[in-house]
Structure formats: C-alpha cells, structure tokens
Amino acid sequence: MALGRSMQLVVAGLMGAVVVSSGAWAAPPCVDDIQKFCASSPAGDGSIQACLKSHEAELSADCKAHVDGIRKSGQQLAAMCVWDIERFCPDVAPGGGRILACLQQNVDSLSPVCKEQFTR
C-alpha cells in the first residue's frame, strides 16, 4: 500500500513538473484553459496544476488529451524509475519538478531501464 501511495505521489509530481517546466511543449494545448481558469495562479509553485485539476471537468478536449498524455508519460517514468526514486530521492517531496531534478542529479547512477526512460 505504501508503495502504491508513493507511486501516486511520484506520478503527480512528475506530471506537475512536465506541465510547468516543459515550456513550449506543454503550454499550447492548455494555454487557453490556463488563461480562462487560472490567470491569477502563480507559475512554478504547483498552483497552475492545482487550478487545472480543480477545473478538470471543464477543460477543453485538447487540454484534456494533453494532460492524459502527460499522465501516461509520468506513469511510465515512475514505473520504470520507482526503485531509483526510492534509492536516490526518498526524502524529496513530489511536485514542482523536484523528483525530476533529483533524478537528473543522479542520472549517471540510475538503473539502465530508468536512465533510458528518463533521457527520452
């Protein structure tokens, strides 16, 4: 059970990091939704992700599809890297790109499977 909860937190953290930090790749499908629902949310602290999540039922089809793709990518990365995350980042709180930063700091020591998934 604890591992399941840990995996959920990792996926949530990775998803949030991708939405905020990937810049041009993440913003276009959701930019109108962000402006419509989250214009007053500050960037970089998880507020935009929380705002979009609170309006999930109201998001445009393009944004919903984009978020679903991010979730799938985050789940794949978390599944491939769960042991590396447990090993190198046990005290890192998910969100704000912290898990990704931790993996990046340890990229040379990651397991081959995680390293391959991470560097995609």
N, C-alpha and C positions, 0 to 999 in steps of 0.2 A: 504494500500500500504506500509506504513512504517513497519508494522509487517511482510509483505512478504519479504522486503529487509532485515530486521533484521534476519529473519529465514534463508535467504540465507547466510548471513554472519556467522551465528552460524554454519550452516552445513559446510561451507567452513573451518571454524576454527577447528571444531571437526575432519573433515576429515584430515586436515593437521596434527593435533596432533596425530592422530592414525597412520598415515604413518610414522612419525618421531619417536614417543616415544614408540611405541609398540615393538620395537626391533626385536627379532627373528620372531615374528608372522608376521610383515609387510614386512620385508626385503626380504625373499626368492623369492616371486613371481616377484618382481621388481628389484632385485639386478643387474641383467644383464643390464636392461634398465637404471638404475641409473649410472652404470659404463660407459655405452655407451654414454648417452646423458648428464649426469650431474656430471661427475667425478670432475669437478672443483668447484661445488657448495658446500658451507659450510653447514654442518648439524646443525639443531637446530634453524635456523632463518627463516624458510619458503622458503629458496632458492631451496631446492630439490623439494618441492611440486610445486613451480612456474615453475621450469625447466621441470618436468614431464608433467605439464599441457600444456606447450608450445610445447611439443612433443607428445601430446595425440594421434594424428592420427598415429604415428609411433610406439607406444608401442606394446610389444608382447601381444599375446592373454591372457597369464596367468596374466600379469600385468594389462591389461585392466579389466579382470574379477575381480581381487583383488580390484582394485580401485572402480569398480562398487559396490562390496560388502561393501566397506568402506563407500561409499556414502549412500547406503541404511541404514547401521547401524547409520551413523551420522544423517540422516534424521529422523530415528525413535527416536533417543535420543533427537534431537532438538524438535521434535513434542511433545514428552512426557514431556519435561522439559522447554518448551518455557516460561511458566509463572514463573518458578523457576529462569530461567536465567534472565528474566526481573526484578524479585524481588531482587535477590542476586548479580547479575553481570551486572547491567545496564551500568556501565562505563568501563567494561572490553572489550578491543579490541580483536576480534576473531583472531585466529592464534597462532601458537607456543604452543598450549596446555593451553592457558590462561583460556578459558572458562571451560575446564575440571578441571583445578586446582581450579578455583573459586567454581565449584560445589562440588569438593572434600572437600574444606574448610568448606562448608556448608552442608555436607552430612547428618548430624543429623537433620537438619531443612527442608530438601527437602520434597516436597509432596510425599505421598506414591507411586504414579504412577511413578514419576520421579526417586525416590530412587530405586525402583525395576529395572527400565530400566538402571539406571546409574551403579548399582552394578553388573549387568550381566557382 
